[in-house]
Amino acid sequence: MPLNGSRSSVSRLRRAVTQGENDLVTPFTEGGTYAPVMEALAARLSQLDAHVEGAIRVVMFYDTLMRRRVDLPALARASAGLAECVAGIRLHGTDRPIRFSPHGTEATAPAPAASTTAPVTLDEEEIGAVWLERPGSAGPLDEVLLDRLAIAAAAVVERYGPARTTMADPALVELVISGDSDAAARARALRLLGFTAGLPLRVVAVRSSVPLDRISALLCPNRPVKAAPLGDVGVVLAAAVDTERFPIGVRAGIGAADSPERSWREARTALRFTTGRQPVVRYESLGALALLAQVPQDAARGNADVAAIGRIADTPEDLETLDAYCATGTLRRAADRLHLHHSSVARRLDQIGKVLDIELTTPAGLIRAALALTAWRLLDD
């Protein structure tokens, strides 16, 4: 019968803890003392309300499972047997859930709507979910069971590393990317973060209102990835980065160097070159433009072309038009991007050219305007 807090269910829980549950839970002993102590506790608990006793026995059941260091399939199988219905576990980034029937076999039938669910949390990050597929309404002890199942699942994930949580200790991440770290400290930090020495590592600098753990989980769902905030910038360490997987609203710079400390510097530089039109920038795509990031800001502010860009920035339409023209290189392509008639764009560019004192229709003028626009944006970082 379902786990519902009745006296018969309490008896079932007692058997689960002391006699085994589908041959998965057996009496756990530490010097032959644990099982007798639990039996003595069980005797005292029998004087309590059946629901309270049942809840405590659920805790005892999962304590025993965790002491036996079971894996996720065994955990799901034992839970299904205890609950007498299908139990499931899914970790974010995995292709298929782990589902077992109360008979101890994998549940292959299409999953119905879960009767009760609970998140699996590790290091304050949701890394998955657990659930029961009980026909009808949930039992009174289902919530307790799922709470303990979620805790046990998180412990299993943490034990069989690397953990699927993407958030990491900022101190470890800083050890990896800091230029002051020696090789031994960096290698040790990488190992603790779950990265294999000698394999490629990408460093990403991120600014976004989107939670950092969500960004990092999307970037590299099936390979190692760790993230941590560092000041006002998020740091993501990943075995690989798919630029198409960044959520909308994220600005990110991606380093290119093999060494993490150099890659971090490159990632921060690339981040400075991001715009609303180009929110993700790879450092290697910058080429010689990366040299602009080394220009002292006082020198850039004193440049006449950069100062002129500042004057047109008060008119967003002019700034958008100049950006589109510099990005496309021709008046007609700029008009297509802006969804305007080319004659309208031509009039705007003529006016902008007069303010900048640059002949925008010439190759040299286009280069000057593009460099000035980029240098002006770097001042805003």
C-alpha positions as CSV (number, residue, x, y, z in Angstrom):
1,M,0.0,0.0,0.0
2,P,1.3,3.6,-0.5
3,L,3.5,5.3,2.0
4,N,0.9,7.2,3.9
5,G,1.9,7.3,7.6
6,S,-0.4,4.5,8.7
7,R,0.7,1.9,11.3
8,S,1.2,-0.7,8.5
9,S,3.4,1.8,6.7
10,V,5.4,2.5,9.8
11,S,6.0,-1.2,10.2
12,R,7.1,-1.3,6.6
13,L,9.6,1.5,7.3
14,R,10.9,-0.4,10.3
15,R,11.5,-3.4,8.0
16,A,13.1,-1.1,5.4
17,V,15.7,0.2,7.9
18,T,16.4,-3.0,9.7
19,Q,15.8,-5.8,7.2
20,G,16.6,-4.3,3.8
21,E,14.6,-2.6,1.0
22,N,14.7,-4.6,-2.2
23,D,18.1,-5.9,-1.1
24,L,19.5,-2.3,-1.2
25,V,19.4,-1.3,2.4
26,T,20.8,-3.8,5.0
27,P,21.7,-3.3,8.7
28,F,24.5,-0.8,8.8
29,T,26.9,-1.4,11.6
30,E,29.9,0.5,13.0
31,G,31.6,-1.9,15.4
32,G,28.2,-3.8,15.7
33,T,26.5,-0.8,17.5
34,Y,24.5,1.0,14.9
35,A,21.6,-1.4,14.3
36,P,20.9,-2.1,18.1
37,V,20.9,1.7,18.7
38,M,18.4,2.2,15.9
39,E,16.2,-0.6,17.2
40,A,16.2,1.0,20.7
41,L,15.3,4.3,19.1
42,A,12.5,2.5,17.1
43,A,11.1,1.1,20.3
44,R,10.9,4.6,21.8
45,L,9.4,6.0,18.6
46,S,6.6,3.5,18.7
47,Q,5.1,5.5,21.5
48,L,4.9,8.6,19.2
49,D,2.3,9.5,16.7
50,A,2.4,7.2,13.7
51,H,3.1,10.0,11.2
52,V,5.9,11.4,13.2
53,E,7.4,8.0,13.7
54,G,7.1,7.3,9.9
55,A,8.8,10.6,9.1
56,I,11.8,9.8,11.3
57,R,12.0,6.3,9.9
58,V,12.2,7.8,6.4
59,V,15.2,9.9,7.6
60,M,16.8,6.7,9.0
61,F,16.2,4.9,5.7
62,Y,18.0,7.5,3.7
63,D,20.8,7.9,6.3
64,T,21.4,4.2,5.8
65,L,21.5,4.5,2.0
66,M,23.9,7.4,2.2
67,R,26.2,5.4,4.5
68,R,26.2,2.6,2.0
69,R,27.4,5.1,-0.7
70,V,24.8,4.0,-3.3
71,D,24.7,5.6,-6.7
72,L,21.8,7.4,-8.3
73,P,20.1,4.4,-9.9
74,A,20.3,2.5,-6.6
75,L,18.9,5.5,-4.8
76,A,16.0,5.8,-7.2
77,R,15.3,2.0,-7.0
78,A,15.3,2.0,-3.2
79,S,13.0,5.1,-3.1
80,A,10.5,3.5,-5.5
81,G,10.4,0.4,-3.3
82,L,9.8,2.5,-0.2
83,A,7.2,4.7,-1.7
84,E,5.6,1.8,-3.6
85,C,5.4,3.9,-6.8
86,V,7.7,5.1,-9.6
87,A,10.5,7.4,-8.3
88,G,12.6,9.6,-10.6
89,I,15.8,11.6,-10.6
90,R,17.0,14.0,-13.3
91,L,20.1,16.1,-13.2
92,H,20.3,19.3,-15.4
93,G,22.3,18.7,-18.5
94,T,21.6,14.9,-18.7
95,D,19.8,13.4,-21.6
96,R,17.3,11.1,-19.8
97,P,15.9,10.8,-16.3
98,I,16.5,7.8,-13.9
99,R,13.1,6.2,-13.2
100,F,12.5,3.0,-11.3
101,S,9.3,1.1,-10.5
102,P,8.5,-0.2,-7.1
103,H,9.3,-3.7,-8.4
104,G,13.0,-2.7,-8.7
105,T,13.1,-2.5,-12.5
106,E,13.6,0.6,-14.7
107,A,10.3,2.4,-15.5
108,T,10.0,2.4,-19.3
109,A,6.4,3.6,-19.7
110,P,5.9,7.2,-20.6
111,A,6.2,9.3,-17.5
112,P,2.9,10.8,-16.2
113,A,2.7,14.0,-14.4
114,A,4.6,13.8,-11.1
115,S,2.4,13.7,-8.0
116,T,5.2,15.3,-5.9
117,T,8.5,17.0,-6.9
118,A,11.5,18.5,-5.1
119,P,14.6,20.3,-6.4
120,V,18.1,18.8,-5.9
121,T,20.3,21.6,-4.6
122,L,24.1,21.6,-4.3
123,D,26.1,24.7,-3.1
124,E,22.9,26.8,-3.2
125,E,22.4,25.9,-6.9
126,E,19.5,23.8,-8.3
127,I,21.2,21.0,-10.2
128,G,18.2,18.7,-10.8
129,A,14.9,17.4,-9.5
130,V,13.4,14.3,-7.9
131,W,9.8,13.2,-8.0
132,L,7.2,10.5,-7.3
133,E,4.7,9.3,-9.9
134,R,2.0,8.2,-7.5
135,P,-1.5,7.5,-8.9
136,G,-4.0,9.7,-7.2
137,S,-3.1,12.2,-4.5
138,A,0.2,12.4,-2.7
139,G,0.7,10.6,0.6
140,P,1.4,12.4,3.8
141,L,5.0,11.2,3.9
142,D,5.8,11.8,0.3
143,E,7.1,15.3,1.0
144,V,9.5,14.0,3.7
145,L,10.6,11.2,1.4
146,L,11.4,13.5,-1.5
147,D,13.2,16.0,0.8
148,R,15.5,13.2,1.9
149,L,15.9,11.8,-1.6
150,A,16.9,15.2,-2.9
151,I,19.5,15.5,-0.1
152,A,20.8,12.0,-0.8
153,A,21.0,12.7,-4.6
154,A,23.0,15.9,-4.0
155,A,25.4,13.9,-1.8
156,V,25.8,11.3,-4.5
157,V,26.5,13.9,-7.2
158,E,29.1,15.6,-4.9
159,R,30.7,12.2,-4.2
160,Y,31.0,11.0,-7.7
161,G,32.8,14.0,-9.2
162,P,33.1,16.3,-10.6
163,A,29.9,17.7,-9.3
164,R,27.4,18.9,-11.8
165,T,27.0,22.2,-10.0
166,T,28.5,25.0,-12.1
167,M,29.1,27.5,-9.3
168,A,32.6,27.3,-7.7
169,D,34.5,28.8,-4.8
170,P,35.6,32.2,-6.1
171,A,39.0,31.7,-4.3
172,L,39.7,28.6,-6.4
173,V,38.7,30.4,-9.6
174,E,40.9,33.3,-8.8
175,L,43.8,31.0,-8.2
176,V,43.3,29.6,-11.7
177,I,43.2,33.0,-13.5
178,S,45.6,35.1,-11.3
179,G,48.9,36.0,-12.8
180,D,50.4,35.8,-9.2
181,S,49.6,32.0,-8.9
182,D,52.4,29.6,-9.3
183,A,52.0,26.5,-11.6
184,A,51.5,24.1,-8.7
185,A,48.8,26.2,-7.1
186,R,47.0,26.6,-10.4
187,A,47.1,22.9,-11.2
188,R,45.8,22.0,-7.7
189,A,42.9,24.5,-8.1
190,L,42.0,23.2,-11.5
191,R,42.0,19.6,-10.1
192,L,39.7,20.6,-7.2
193,L,37.4,22.3,-9.7
194,G,37.1,19.1,-11.7
195,F,39.3,20.0,-14.7
196,T,41.9,17.5,-16.1
197,A,45.4,18.8,-16.4
198,G,46.6,19.4,-19.9
199,L,43.2,19.6,-21.5
200,P,42.0,22.8,-23.2
201,L,40.3,25.4,-21.0
202,R,38.4,28.4,-22.1
203,V,38.0,31.5,-19.9
204,V,35.0,33.8,-20.3
205,A,34.3,37.2,-18.8
206,V,30.6,37.9,-18.4
207,R,28.4,40.9,-17.5
208,S,24.7,40.2,-17.3
209,S,21.6,40.3,-15.1
210,V,21.0,36.6,-16.0
211,P,22.2,34.3,-13.1
212,L,25.7,33.2,-13.6
213,D,24.9,29.5,-12.9
214,R,22.3,29.5,-15.7
215,I,24.7,31.0,-18.2
216,S,27.5,28.6,-17.4
217,A,25.2,25.5,-17.5
218,L,24.0,26.5,-21.0
219,L,27.4,27.1,-22.4
220,C,28.8,23.7,-21.9
221,P,26.1,21.3,-20.8
222,N,28.0,18.0,-21.2
223,R,31.5,19.0,-20.3
224,P,33.2,20.5,-17.2
225,V,32.3,24.1,-16.5
226,K,32.7,26.2,-13.4
227,A,31.7,29.8,-12.7
228,A,32.2,32.4,-9.9
229,P,31.7,36.2,-9.5
230,L,34.8,38.2,-9.3
231,G,34.1,41.9,-8.5
232,D,31.6,43.2,-11.1
233,V,32.4,40.5,-13.6
234,G,31.5,36.9,-13.8
235,V,34.2,34.3,-14.6
236,V,33.4,31.1,-16.4
237,L,35.9,28.3,-16.9
238,A,34.8,25.7,-19.5
239,A,36.3,22.9,-21.5
240,A,34.5,24.4,-24.6
241,V,32.3,27.4,-25.3
242,D,29.4,27.5,-27.8
243,T,28.8,31.2,-28.5
244,E,25.3,30.4,-29.9
245,R,24.2,29.2,-26.4
246,F,24.6,32.6,-24.6
247,P,21.2,33.8,-23.4
248,I,19.8,37.1,-24.6
249,G,21.0,40.0,-22.6
250,V,24.4,38.6,-21.8
251,R,27.6,40.3,-22.8
252,A,30.7,38.1,-22.8
253,G,34.3,38.1,-23.9
254,I,36.1,34.9,-24.6
255,G,39.8,34.5,-24.2
256,A,42.0,32.6,-26.7
257,A,45.2,31.8,-24.9
258,D,46.1,28.3,-23.6
259,S,47.2,29.6,-20.2
260,P,44.3,30.6,-17.9
261,E,45.8,33.8,-16.7
262,R,46.5,35.1,-20.2
263,S,43.1,33.9,-21.4
264,W,41.4,35.8,-18.5
265,R,43.2,39.1,-19.6
266,E,42.0,38.5,-23.1
267,A,38.5,37.7,-22.0
268,R,38.3,41.0,-20.1
269,T,39.6,42.8,-23.1
270,A,37.1,41.2,-25.4
271,L,34.3,42.0,-23.0
272,R,35.1,45.7,-23.4
273,F,34.5,45.5,-27.1
274,T,31.0,44.0,-26.8
275,T,28.0,46.0,-27.9
276,G,24.3,45.6,-28.2
277,R,24.8,44.6,-31.8
278,Q,27.7,42.2,-31.0
279,P,27.2,41.0,-27.4
280,V,29.7,38.1,-27.5
281,V,33.2,38.7,-28.7
282,R,36.1,36.3,-29.1
283,Y,39.5,37.8,-28.5
284,E,41.0,36.3,-31.6
285,S,38.4,38.0,-33.7
286,L,39.6,41.4,-32.6
287,G,43.0,41.2,-34.4
288,A,44.8,44.6,-34.3
289,L,41.7,46.3,-32.8
290,A,42.7,44.7,-29.4
291,L,45.6,47.3,-29.4
292,L,43.0,50.0,-28.8
293,A,42.4,48.6,-25.3
294,Q,46.0,49.5,-24.4
295,V,45.6,53.2,-25.3
296,P,45.5,55.3,-22.1
297,Q,42.1,56.7,-21.5
298,D,43.4,60.3,-21.1
299,A,45.0,60.0,-24.5
300,A,41.8,58.7,-26.1
301,R,39.7,61.4,-24.6
302,G,42.1,64.0,-25.9
303,N,41.7,62.7,-29.5
304,A,39.6,65.0,-31.7
305,D,37.8,62.1,-33.5
306,V,36.9,60.4,-30.2
307,A,35.7,63.7,-28.7
308,A,33.5,64.3,-31.8
309,I,31.9,60.8,-31.3
310,G,31.0,62.0,-27.8
311,R,29.1,64.9,-29.3
312,I,26.9,62.9,-31.6
313,A,26.3,60.3,-28.8
314,D,23.6,62.5,-27.4
315,T,21.5,61.6,-30.4
316,P,20.9,57.8,-30.3
317,E,19.6,57.7,-34.0
318,D,22.9,59.2,-35.2
319,L,25.0,56.9,-33.1
320,E,23.0,53.9,-34.3
321,T,23.4,55.0,-38.0
322,L,27.1,55.5,-37.7
323,D,27.5,52.1,-36.0
324,A,25.5,50.3,-38.7
325,Y,27.6,52.1,-41.4
326,C,30.9,51.2,-39.8
327,A,29.8,47.6,-39.3
328,T,28.6,47.0,-42.9
329,G,30.9,49.3,-44.8
330,T,28.3,50.5,-47.3
331,L,25.3,52.8,-47.3
332,R,22.8,50.3,-48.7
333,R,23.8,47.5,-46.3
334,A,23.5,50.0,-43.4
335,A,20.1,51.0,-44.7
336,D,19.0,47.3,-44.7
337,R,20.2,46.8,-41.2
338,L,18.4,49.9,-40.0
339,H,15.2,49.1,-42.0
340,L,15.4,52.6,-43.6
341,H,15.5,53.9,-47.2
342,H,19.1,54.4,-48.3
343,S,18.4,58.1,-49.1
344,S,17.4,58.7,-45.4
345,V,20.6,57.0,-44.3
346,A,22.6,59.1,-46.7
347,R,21.2,62.3,-45.3
348,R,22.0,61.2,-41.7
349,L,25.6,60.2,-42.7
350,D,26.1,63.5,-44.4
351,Q,25.1,65.4,-41.2
352,I,27.2,63.1,-39.0
353,G,30.2,63.6,-41.2
354,K,30.0,67.3,-40.8
355,V,29.9,67.0,-37.0
356,L,32.9,64.6,-37.0
357,D,34.7,66.6,-39.7
358,I,35.3,63.3,-41.5
359,E,34.5,62.4,-45.1
360,L,32.6,59.1,-44.4
361,T,32.2,58.1,-48.0
362,T,36.0,57.5,-48.4
363,P,37.8,54.4,-47.2
364,A,40.1,56.4,-45.0
365,G,37.1,58.3,-43.5
366,L,35.3,55.0,-42.7
367,I,38.4,53.6,-40.9
368,R,38.8,56.8,-38.9
369,A,35.1,56.8,-37.9
370,A,35.2,53.1,-36.9
371,L,38.3,53.5,-34.8
372,A,37.0,56.6,-33.1
373,L,33.7,54.9,-32.4
374,T,35.4,51.9,-30.9
375,A,37.8,54.0,-28.8
376,W,34.9,56.1,-27.5
377,R,33.1,52.9,-26.4
378,L,36.1,51.7,-24.6
379,L,36.0,54.9,-22.5
380,D,32.6,53.9,-21.3
381,D,33.8,50.6,-19.8
